[in-house]
Amino acid sequence: MLVCMRTTLNLADGLMAAVKAKASDEGRTATSIVEEALRAYLTAGRTASPVEPLPSWGSPDGRVLVDLEDEDAVWAALDEPA
């Protein structure tokens, strides 16, 4: 029996659009494209390429309101009432 885990990934809109386009072109599902890419990455044993740090957003006086690298802080900010 095949057991699969459902999960949620937060991907950039452009990246997901590219995945869906490739899947459509190849007559495959987006899931199969992502799974294949993850398997290839994990078996290659290479490290992630360096990425630019995420920006921090703050108030006009320079005080940082949410550090986008702190996932818990982002979710807490999103859960706050407007």
VMD Tcl script that draws the C-alpha trace (Angstrom):
set ca {
  {0.00 0.00 0.00}
  {1.30 3.45 -0.94}
  {1.31 5.90 1.95}
  {1.57 9.62 1.20}
  {1.81 12.57 3.53}
  {-0.13 15.71 2.76}
  {1.76 18.87 3.56}
  {1.68 22.58 2.81}
  {4.61 24.37 1.22}
  {4.92 28.14 0.97}
  {6.38 28.73 -2.49}
  {6.85 31.93 -4.44}
  {4.02 32.54 -6.90}
  {6.41 32.59 -9.86}
  {7.98 29.30 -8.84}
  {4.62 27.57 -8.50}
  {3.49 29.00 -11.84}
  {6.61 27.53 -13.47}
  {5.95 24.15 -11.84}
  {2.34 24.14 -13.07}
  {3.40 25.17 -16.58}
  {6.01 22.40 -16.76}
  {3.51 19.87 -15.43}
  {0.96 20.94 -18.03}
  {3.52 20.79 -20.86}
  {4.54 17.27 -19.83}
  {1.04 15.99 -19.02}
  {1.98 15.45 -15.39}
  {0.86 16.72 -12.01}
  {2.54 19.56 -10.15}
  {3.05 17.11 -7.28}
  {5.07 14.77 -9.50}
  {7.28 17.64 -10.67}
  {7.98 18.83 -7.11}
  {8.56 15.26 -5.90}
  {11.00 14.55 -8.74}
  {12.88 17.79 -8.07}
  {13.14 17.06 -4.34}
  {14.33 13.51 -4.95}
  {16.97 14.74 -7.41}
  {18.15 17.40 -4.98}
  {18.33 15.01 -2.03}
  {20.17 12.29 -3.95}
  {22.66 14.74 -5.47}
  {23.99 15.55 -2.00}
  {24.69 19.13 -2.92}
  {24.10 22.13 -0.72}
  {21.55 24.84 -1.38}
  {22.76 27.81 -3.38}
  {23.07 30.97 -1.33}
  {20.05 33.24 -1.49}
  {19.65 36.87 -0.63}
  {18.34 37.47 2.88}
  {14.67 38.30 3.20}
  {13.90 41.97 3.84}
  {12.63 43.14 7.20}
  {9.66 45.46 7.20}
  {9.29 48.14 9.81}
  {7.89 51.46 10.77}
  {9.06 54.76 9.28}
  {11.26 55.36 12.33}
  {13.30 52.27 11.43}
  {11.86 49.94 14.06}
  {11.49 46.42 12.64}
  {7.92 45.20 13.03}
  {8.32 41.69 11.63}
  {11.53 39.78 10.94}
  {10.59 37.73 7.87}
  {13.26 35.14 8.71}
  {11.42 34.35 11.97}
  {8.53 32.13 10.87}
  {6.84 32.20 14.29}
  {6.91 36.01 14.32}
  {5.40 36.15 10.83}
  {2.56 33.78 11.77}
  {1.96 35.70 15.00}
  {1.73 38.96 13.04}
  {-0.69 37.41 10.56}
  {-2.88 36.16 13.40}
  {-3.12 39.59 15.03}
  {-6.41 41.45 14.51}
  {-6.18 44.31 12.02}
}
mol new
graphics top color blue
foreach p $ca { graphics top sphere $p radius 0.5 }
foreach p [lrange $ca 0 end-1] q [lrange $ca 1 end] { graphics top cylinder $p $q radius 0.2 }
display resetview
